[in-house]
Amino acid sequence: MQVLCVNFSAKWCGPCRKIAPEFLKFPETYSDCVFAKVDVDENPDTTQKCKIANMPTFQFYRKGEKIDHMSGTDMEMLNRIVLKHRNA
């Protein structure tokens, strides 16, 4: 079952802009996963429902259930989480 990774970010957020180019490369590296980006300012209801407090925040889902999350710009950690769940 595919893993969905959602990047919650904002255009004005410096750390979000820092990690954005690397996140855009993930579909090429992990073609068996789905990656999406949610702008917290444009989607306040989704942001609130997902309880986003920091940006960037990455949430991971399988079969509609949240299975993991990470906040910040640690690309090594983000890669480890994707690898952990894509092979599960």
N, C-alpha and C positions, 0 to 999 in steps of 0.2 A: 504494500500500500504506500502510495506516495506521501512524502512529507511536504507540508506547506510552511514556508518561512515568511513571516510578515515583518517588514521593516517599518516601524512607526517613527516618523520624523517630521521636521518642519523646515521650510525653506530658509528661515532666519537662523536656524541652529548651526553653529560652527562645527561641532563634532559630527552632526548629520551630514554636512557638506563634505567633511573630511573622509568619511567612510563610504559615501555614495558611489564613487567611481569603482571601488573594489566590490561593493555589493552588486553592481550592474554586471560584473563578470561572472557571478556565481552560476547563472543558468548555463553558461558555456562549460564550466567545470563540473557541475552537478546536474546533468541533463535529466536525471531521474527524479529530481525534486522540483517543486513549484515555488517561485519567489514572487512576492508582491510587496508593494510599497503603499503605505497609507500616510497621507499628510494629515497631521493631527488638527490643524486649523481648518481644513476643508471637510473633515469628517469627525466632528466633536462627539456625535452619538457613539460611533464605533470606538473612538478613543476612550470614552468614559466606560463603555461596556467592557472593554478589555483592560480597564484599570491601569492605563498608562500614566506613570508619574514622572518618568525621566526619558530623555531622548539622546541618542536613538535607543529604542528598545526593539528587540527582535523576539517574536513569539513563534513557537513551533507547534504545528497541529497535525494530527493524523485522525482521519475519520471524524473530523469536526471537534475533536477533543484537544485541548491544550496539553502538550506533553513536555514543554520546556520553555525557558525564556532566558534572555540575556540583555543587559543594558550596557551601553558604552561602545567603545571603538576598538576593542581588542580583537583584531582579525584572526589571530591564532586561536583564540577561544571560540569565535564564531565558526571557524572551519571545523574545530573539534566537535562542536555540537551538531553541525550538519552531518558530519561523518558518522557520529554515534547513532543518529536517528535514521539515516538513510539505509543503514545496514541492519536495522532492528527488525 
